[in-house]
């Protein structure tokens, strides 16, 4: 009899616990969705400043006429030069900064090369301040510190692990659970599970995998010293060393804005003191040529500028996009509207077919490209011709024949990258279409599109995919954040 009387009580208690669990989950999920940005210089728009010196840099990996893969890379040569020229400080903010990949593959040792460059600089000039900011994915969320990063600290370089808990959640369905019930346990070093990047790497913890599922990152790729800055789509990551990328090297007032936005990341991560006393020195630049104007834009401010630019397009306007990922619905709808206004739109996209030796299903770019091609004859798509590597560029170029703008950097054109969820940095440039900087970008896109010098790009039909299931998979993943893009 006592056992029978206790059953309703147990059910009542279990019901209360379940209700409490759901309430806590909803509270933390809502908190993650509506959480404000933690720092003033995030989602930042500097406003236009004169850019006395600017250069656009390209990393090409391409297929020549004989079908052989060739490379013409210049971005990290400029990074090396910036490191050597630094006198007061160096800041490196790099998303992927590791050497992990499947053991059956082989890549250039880009991560250790950059670490060695920084270590050599610090040991040669002990008084220089060097700060390396990176995402916690490079420690697999606290499971271990790779040797090439711990060696930075050993010589006095400040290593900042970005605290992405301070940012709103890109995957709130899962992150509500993680914030409410998992994060409090922390992540111990060590573990017994294999790394998802390499079976040869140190083992990792269950809690590291649980942290990974939050799917947000400090995705920036910025290098600056007291005189110059570089914003790029390229990672100092061995398995990314062969990718095709773009970078922008600048001198002038925008360098201070880059420093302010990097200080904000350090402050939100509890390391703001590392930036105390750092000052840029741009007085050496004679600002005799202000024909090129530029802005630093980060996070959601990048999207605002993209949409504003596309909204101004009409007949006689050319829009060029070179993208690793395109999935943001606002951008897609604005491109359709611009095509309806008779703007000419050309996209060069990665086919999303493989990554680091793993086959992918073509989402999001293939269903998005099909949607755009079906919408209007004013929209044309070509696929970058890859052989195992990725077309990793993230760049918008727009011209009406007399003026032009370029917007590029770290941000993929996805919800996660453009809606104040990841940390991102882009540079926006505006000038006459005849400006040499703009001509370099114009030549770049036309060269890839024509594919006369090499087999840079393939016809849209090469990866034309209109499957309904793949389209709705992309839409659900983009909307919920349950994706890798």
Helices and strands as residue ranges (DSSP letters): H 2-34, E 49-50, E 53-63, E 69-72, H 75-85, E 89-94, H 110-124, E 129-134, G 136-139, H 147-154, E 158-161, G 164-166, H 172-177, I 178-182, G 183-185, H 206-212, E 221-225, E 228-232, G 238-240, E 245-251, H 254-268, G 272-275, E 293-298, H 300-311, E 318-323, H 329-340, E 344-349, E 354-355, E 358-359, H 365-375, E 379-384, E 394-399, E 403-409, H 415-418, E 425-432, H 436-450, E 457-459, G 460-463, H 468-480
